[in-house]
């Protein structure tokens, strides 16, 4: 009996061949979902600093790589054994898969899901093969097992989160990394409580959500530090009680308004840190 040939579709995406090169729009082949997988037609994709780190080599990954790990769209195909999603569902991608059944997931530490160990291998969770292939036959790594710099993705159900149909998909993509990382840094990992002093250093896509999370958790002082005036203005609109252009400007004021205790939590969300 002949084995059925795997089905695939031809589409295009932003692919990085080597660190230091530019993203290029190239045609590639995207496989249909196998057991446990889902195909999604994306409506939007975010560009995260982590994607830029692929270009600089700061985040090593097997090349070539299909970028993007913040996406939102509609489920178009469902593979065998998928129980959490169906065709037509609106979903957001998760930059770390959460299977829900491994030991870390069972104790509420989904960010340590066992399936996350293969995050930058380029190999699908279901069968350790590439779901994407370049036009010249190379296996194509999907950034964070996703690869949202393309119109369609085929990913494991553990990498998708169902959302309500009335949430705008154009902006929902940001929930996949920037919002979750920033908010979670303040509320979950940082453990902000009512009355706390929280300092957020670097008000980019992650930092601005850390500001919102700290404010929502009831922090008495939410200090935002960034040299860009526009970012400080946005921080004030979204929950910062104090803003500063530098650490040097912030330190004496923070000492005074915290009665010498300084910060309960400091969240560093700058793009790069020079430790010299």
N, C-alpha and C positions, 0 to 999 in steps of 0.2 A: 504494500500500500504506500502510495506516495505521500510524503509529508506536505501538508498545506503550506504554501509559501506565505511568509509574513506580509501583511498588507502595509502600505505606507502611502503618504501623500507628499507631493513636492510643494515646498513653500520657501519663503525667504526670511532671513534674519540677520542681525548684526553679529558678526563673527570676528573674533580676535585670533589671528594665526600665531603670533609670537608677542611676548612682552616688548614694549617700546614701539610697537606698530599701531596703526590706526584701526578702529573698528571699520569693517567693510560689510556692506550688504551683499550677501551671497545666497544662492539657492542651496537648499539641503533637503534631505529626505527625513520625514518624521513618521515613525512607526505608529500603528494603531495600538490601542491599549491591550495589554495582556492581563492576566489575572491580578486583581487588586489595583488596576490603573484606570485613569480617567483622562479623556481628552477635553481640552477647554479652548473655546474661541475667545481670545483676549480682547477686551475693550480698551484697556489702558495698561501701561507699564511705567514704573518709576525708574529713575536713574539714581542709583545710590553711590556714595563714595567708595563702597566696597567694589563696585564694578570698575571704577577707575583704578583701584589697587591691583586689579588683574593686569592692566596696561603697564603699570609701573613695576610689576613683579613683586610688590609687597605682599600679595596674597597668591602664592604659587598654586597653580592648577594645571592639570594635563592639557596641553594645547593640541588642536585648536579648541576654543571654547565659545559657546553661545551665551552671551551675557544676559543679565537681567534676573532679578529675584523678587521684584515687587510687581505683582500683576493682579488683575481682576477681570473676570469674564463670565461666560455662560458654558455650562457643561454640554458638550455635543455628542460624546460617546462614552460608554461605560463598559469596562471589561468584566469578565466573570468574577464573581465573589465580592464585588463592591457592594457594601451595605449602607454606607453613610451618605451616598450621593446618587442622584438620578439625572437623566437628560433634562435640560432646562433650568437646573439649579444655578443660582448666582453664587459665585465663589471668589475668595481671595486666596492668594498663594501664601504659604508659610515658609519662611526662609530656612527654618529647621523643621524637619518632619516630626510629627508626634503620633506614634502608632496607637497609643492609649492602652497598651497591654504589657509593655516591658516593665522592668522593675522601676526605673526612674519615672516613667509616665504614671505608674500605679500609685506612686507616693506624691504626685503633683509636681514633679520636676520634669515637665515635658521638654524643657530646653536641653536636657541631658538624654533625650530619647536614644536608645541603642542604634536606631536607623540613622541618626545624625553622624555616626562615625564615618560614613562613606560620603559625606557632604560634598567634598571636592574631588571625588574619584572619577566622576563622569559616568559611573555605572549605575543602572537602574536598580532600585531596591528589590524588584520582583525577581530578577534573574541574572543580575550581574553582567548585563550586556548594555551596549549603547542603544538608546532609543532614537538618537539622531545620528545621521551619517552625512558627511560632506559630499559634494558633487563628485569629488575624486576618490570616494570610498573610504575616507578616514572616519573613525569613531569620533563623535563630537561631544565634548563635555558640556553638560547643561549646568550653568552656574547655580550652585546650591540645589542641584537636582531639579531645576526649574527651567531656566533659559527663557525668560519672558520678553527678550528682545526679538520677538517673532509673533506673527498673528495667531499661531496655534501652539499649544504645548501638550505633550502626553506625559503625565506624571503619576506618582503613586497617590492613592487617596489620603495617605498620611500627610501629604504636603498641601492639602487644600482644606479650607474652612468655609462652610456654607454660611451665607449672609442673607438677610431679608431682601426681597425683590425691590423694595422701594429705596434702598441705599444706592446713591449714584455710583455706578461702576467707574466713571472717569476719575473720581477721587479716591475710591475705596482701595485702589492699588497701594496707596501709601500705608495702609494698615498692615501690609505684609511684612514690613521691616521697620521703617522709620518711626511710626507711631508706637508699635509694640515695643521696640527697643527702648525708646525714650521714656514712655509712660512706665514700662516695666522696671526700668532702672531706678525710678523714683519711688514707685508704689510697691513693687514686689521685692526686688533685690535690695533696694535702699531702705525699704521698710519705713517710709515716712509716716509719722504720727502727727496728730493735731498739736500745734504749738512748736513744732520743730523749726530749726533753721537749716535751709537747704541751699546749697550753692551749685549752680550749673555753669560749667566753664566750656564755652563754645556753643553758640546758639544757631546751629544748622538744623537740618531736618530732624535729627535725633534730639538735639538739645532743646528745641522749642517744645517738643512733646514731653521731655523731662520736666520742663517748667510747668506745663499744664497738669501733669500728673502730681507734682508736688503741691500745687495749689489746690487741686481737687482733694488731695489727702488731708488737707487742713493745716499745712505748714504756716507758721506765723510769719516767717520771713522766707521769701524765695528770691535769691540774688542771682541775676544773670550777668555773665561776664563775657564780653566779645568786643573786638575793636571796631566792628561795623555798626554805624549808627542805626541803619534800617532794621537790623536784627534786634537791637535793643528796644526800638520802638515797638516791634511786633511782640517782643517778650512782655512788655508792659501791658499790651492789649490782652495777652493770653495768660496773665496770672503773676508775673514778676512784681514784687513789691519794691525792689531796688535793682538798678542796673549800673554797670561799671564798664569802662573801656579796657581795663587791665587789672591784673591781680594786685599790682602796686596800689592802684586807686581803691580797690575793694577792701584790702586787709584792715586798715585803720577803722573804717566805718563798720565793718563786720564785728570787729572787736568791741566797739562801743555799743552797737544795738543788740548784741548777744550777751552783754554784761560779762565779756571776757571768755565766754564758753566757746565761741566760734561756731563752726557748723556741726550739726548732728550728722549730716550727709553731704559729701561733695561728689558731684557727678561730672566726670571728665568726658566731654563729647566733642573734642577737637578732632580735626581730620588727621593730623599727624603730630607726634610729640618728639621733640629733639631732647634726648636725655644727656647731652654733653654738658 
